[in-house]
Amino acid sequence: MAKKENKRKESVAVEEPAAAEEKPKETTVEFLASLAAVLVTGLFIITFVVQAFEIPSSSMEQTLLIGDHVFVNRIQFAPKTSWVGPLLPYRDPHFRDIVVFLHPDPQQAGIYVVKRIIGLPGDHVRLRNGVVYRNGVALDEPYVLHDRDNPLDDYRNNFPVVPPSEGEGLSADWMGDLLQYIQGGELVVPPDHYFAMGDHRGVSLDSRYWGFIPRANIIGRPMFIYWSFDTPEDQYRKTEWGDRLLFLGKVVLHFFDETRWRRTLRVVQ
């Protein structure tokens, strides 16, 4: 009798579970609706939250290299709105912030530029022998690259006490406006404007050459590098379709060996 009971127990133990109910398949309409929601969300983020930019020049080396592709936070410096203002981290640019902005020179209208904020509204700024003084204090700037500094460039190194002259890359409007902002040998930053410089001081054309950045021109702050590719220094000047196709071919052929993998996802600061 015991053997028979064991056999019954074993037979019960190996019984297959009842077949699970099949989930209803997603219809074509539901799939398209989900895809549309993803696309709309992505488009909203790209349009209003972040924007991709490529670094075209060496004015911010070594912080940002030619060929670095960065995502820029467009929300942080945006004008505050009444209905979501308390929910989002709005703020004004801070000292040493790296910012992307529209070029303030009318001759360069529509061009995006990236520099570091050195002077806030009301600050007094001057350079002496290449050293930046902000409100009378010499700045410690470990991010600055001095490899192409020219000690004979008095305007660049002793701004603003050395008067500007033509042929130095200065904006014509800035040459006329500069003197009204100088007090006691220092440049005074006006309200709602910022003084910015490139980290690669020996080559950077910045606020010394085209003036202050209006608050309204500031687009956002670079967050991180999402891709970096070894790019020629003059590539941004090659705007013909043939040149662009040649460079695109180079990217396809050398994507793996000329991508700067160590810079991927590097935070910009």
C-alpha positions in Angstrom: 0.0 0.0 0.0 2.9 2.4 0.8 4.4 1.9 -2.6 1.1 2.7 -4.3 0.8 5.9 -2.2 4.3 7.0 -3.2 3.6 6.5 -6.8 0.5 8.6 -6.5 2.4 11.4 -4.8 5.1 11.3 -7.5 2.5 11.5 -10.2 1.0 14.5 -8.5 4.4 16.2 -8.2 5.2 16.0 -11.9 1.9 17.3 -13.1 2.4 20.2 -15.5 1.0 23.6 -14.4 -2.0 25.1 -16.2 -1.1 27.0 -19.3 -0.6 30.7 -18.7 -3.0 33.0 -20.3 -1.6 34.6 -23.4 -1.1 38.4 -23.2 -3.0 40.4 -25.9 -0.7 41.5 -28.6 -0.1 45.3 -29.1 -2.1 46.6 -32.0 -0.6 48.7 -34.8 -2.4 51.8 -33.5 -1.0 51.3 -29.9 2.5 50.8 -31.3 2.3 54.0 -33.4 0.9 55.9 -30.4 3.8 54.7 -28.2 6.4 55.6 -30.9 4.8 59.0 -31.3 5.0 59.7 -27.5 8.7 58.7 -27.5 9.5 61.0 -30.5 7.5 63.9 -29.0 9.3 63.6 -25.7 12.7 63.4 -27.4 11.9 66.4 -29.6 10.9 68.4 -26.5 14.1 67.5 -24.7 16.3 68.4 -27.7 14.4 71.6 -28.4 13.9 73.0 -24.9 16.2 71.1 -22.4 19.5 70.1 -24.1 21.2 71.0 -27.3 24.2 69.4 -29.0 27.2 71.5 -30.0 30.5 70.8 -31.6 33.7 72.7 -30.5 35.2 74.2 -33.7 38.2 76.1 -32.4 41.1 75.8 -29.9 40.1 78.9 -27.8 39.0 76.7 -24.8 41.8 74.1 -24.8 42.6 72.1 -22.7 39.2 72.2 -21.2 37.4 71.7 -24.5 39.2 70.4 -27.6 38.4 70.9 -31.3 36.1 68.0 -32.2 34.5 67.7 -28.8 30.7 67.3 -29.0 28.9 68.5 -25.9 25.4 68.5 -24.6 24.3 72.0 -23.4 21.8 72.6 -20.6 19.4 75.2 -22.1 17.1 75.3 -19.0 19.5 76.5 -16.3 20.1 80.0 -17.6 16.7 80.4 -19.3 14.3 83.2 -18.3 12.2 82.1 -15.3 8.6 81.2 -16.0 5.8 81.8 -13.4 4.2 78.3 -13.6 7.3 76.0 -13.5 9.8 78.5 -12.1 9.9 76.9 -8.5 10.3 73.4 -10.0 13.4 74.0 -12.2 17.0 75.0 -11.2 17.0 78.4 -12.8 20.0 80.7 -12.0 22.2 83.4 -13.4 25.7 82.6 -14.7 28.3 82.3 -12.0 32.0 83.3 -11.9 34.1 80.7 -13.8 31.0 79.1 -15.5 31.6 77.9 -19.0 28.7 79.2 -21.2 27.5 78.9 -24.8 26.1 82.1 -26.2 25.3 84.0 -29.4 28.2 86.2 -30.5 27.6 89.8 -29.4 29.4 91.3 -32.4 26.7 92.3 -35.1 29.2 91.2 -37.8 29.2 87.7 -36.3 25.4 87.5 -35.7 24.0 83.9 -35.4 27.4 82.3 -34.5 27.5 80.3 -31.3 30.6 80.8 -29.0 31.8 79.0 -25.9 33.9 80.9 -23.2 34.4 81.1 -19.5 32.8 83.8 -17.4 35.5 85.9 -15.7 33.5 89.1 -14.9 30.0 89.4 -13.5 27.9 92.6 -13.6 29.6 95.2 -11.4 33.0 93.4 -11.4 36.3 95.3 -12.1 38.5 93.3 -14.4 42.1 94.0 -15.7 45.1 92.0 -16.9 48.7 92.7 -16.0 51.5 90.8 -17.7 48.9 88.1 -18.6 47.6 87.7 -15.1 43.8 88.4 -14.6 42.8 90.6 -11.7 39.1 90.5 -10.6 38.1 93.2 -8.1 41.8 93.7 -7.3 42.6 90.0 -6.6 44.9 88.0 -8.9 43.1 84.9 -10.1 44.5 81.4 -9.7 43.5 79.7 -13.0 44.7 76.1 -13.2 42.5 75.6 -16.3 44.4 78.2 -18.5 46.7 77.1 -21.3 49.6 79.4 -21.9 51.5 77.5 -24.6 51.1 80.2 -27.3 51.3 83.3 -25.1 53.1 86.2 -26.8 54.7 88.5 -24.2 54.9 91.3 -26.8 51.1 91.4 -27.3 50.5 94.3 -24.9 46.8 94.7 -25.6 46.1 91.0 -24.9 48.3 90.8 -21.8 47.7 94.3 -20.2 44.0 94.9 -21.0 42.5 97.5 -20.8 45.2 100.0 -20.1 46.9 99.5 -23.5 44.7 101.3 -26.1 43.3 99.1 -28.9 44.4 99.5 -32.5 43.2 98.2 -35.8 44.4 94.9 -37.2 44.3 93.1 -33.8 41.0 91.3 -34.5 39.0 93.8 -32.5 35.3 94.5 -33.3 34.8 98.0 -34.7 32.0 98.7 -32.3 34.1 97.6 -29.3 36.9 99.9 -30.3 34.5 102.8 -30.0 32.7 101.7 -26.8 35.6 100.4 -24.7 36.8 103.7 -23.2 33.4 104.4 -21.6 33.7 101.3 -19.4 37.2 102.0 -18.0 37.6 103.3 -14.5 41.1 103.7 -12.9 42.7 101.4 -15.4 40.1 98.6 -14.9 37.1 97.5 -17.0 33.8 97.7 -15.2 31.2 95.2 -16.3 27.8 96.9 -16.8 24.5 95.5 -15.5 23.0 92.4 -17.3 26.3 91.8 -19.1 29.3 89.4 -18.6 33.0 89.5 -19.4 34.2 86.2 -20.8 37.6 84.8 -21.8 38.9 81.6 -23.4 41.0 79.2 -21.5 43.6 79.1 -24.3 44.7 82.7 -23.6 47.3 83.0 -26.3 44.8 82.4 -29.2 41.4 83.3 -27.8 39.4 86.1 -29.2 37.0 86.9 -26.4 35.5 89.9 -24.5 38.8 91.7 -24.8 38.2 91.8 -28.6 34.4 92.1 -29.0 33.1 93.3 -25.7 30.6 92.1 -23.1 28.0 89.3 -23.4 24.4 90.5 -23.0 22.5 88.2 -20.6 19.9 87.6 -23.3 22.6 86.1 -25.6 23.5 83.3 -23.2 22.1 79.9 -24.4 23.2 77.5 -21.7 26.0 75.6 -20.0 27.9 72.6 -21.4 27.2 69.6 -19.2 29.4 66.8 -20.6 31.2 65.5 -23.7 29.2 62.8 -25.4 31.7 62.2 -28.3 35.1 63.5 -29.2 36.8 63.0 -32.6 40.2 64.1 -33.7 39.4 67.1 -36.0 41.7 69.4 -37.9 42.0 72.9 -36.6 40.7 74.6 -39.7 37.8 72.1 -40.4 35.1 74.6 -39.3 36.2 76.9 -42.1 35.6 74.3 -44.8 31.9 74.8 -45.6 31.8 73.4 -49.1 29.8 70.2 -49.6 32.8 68.5 -51.1 34.9 69.2 -47.9 32.1 68.1 -45.7 31.6 64.8 -47.5 35.4 64.2 -47.3 35.4 64.7 -43.6 32.3 62.5 -43.2 34.2 59.8 -45.0 37.1 60.2 -42.6 34.7 59.8 -39.7 33.3 56.6 -41.1 36.7 55.1 -41.9 38.4 56.2 -38.7 35.6 56.3 -36.2 37.2 53.8 -33.8 40.8 54.8 -34.0 40.4 58.6 -34.1 37.6 58.9 -31.5 39.0 60.2 -28.2 37.4 57.5 -26.1 38.9 58.8 -22.8 36.9 62.1 -23.2 33.6 60.3 -23.6 31.1 61.4 -20.9 33.6 63.8 -19.4 31.9 66.5 -17.3 32.7 70.0 -18.5 33.9 72.3 -15.7 
